[in-house]
Amino acid sequence: MIIKDYWFKVLVGIITALIGVGYTAVEKRIDTIEAQLEILKEKEAACAERIVRIEADTSWLKKSNSRIENKLDMYFDKRYNRGFSRSGTSVLPGNNWERMLNKK
């Protein structure tokens, strides 16, 4: 009986030790993941700030782009007698884009 009790206690001790080691490893891994998550949150905030700055820096480009588009629209309206848009699709019924291109 004493031998059985001894081996049972050894077995319980080994299992307890393994559970403790596994639990410690899991805790360390959780701490590592939480630290990585904090770093990612900081990087996300920095990226959001950069996006806001880039959008502010490029607002003039959007205005310039719309002015250029307006000038192109005016050019195509004059060139093709207001019958076509810049994309080449007919805006008036009965007009044929290929015919207009070959007419040049």
Buried (B, 14 or more C-beta within 10 A) or exposed (E): EEEEEEEEEEEEEEEEEEEEEEEEEEEEEEEEEEEEEEEEEEEEEEEEEEEEEEEEEEEEEEEEEEEEEEEEEEEBBEEBEEBBBEEEEBEEEEBEBEEBEEEE
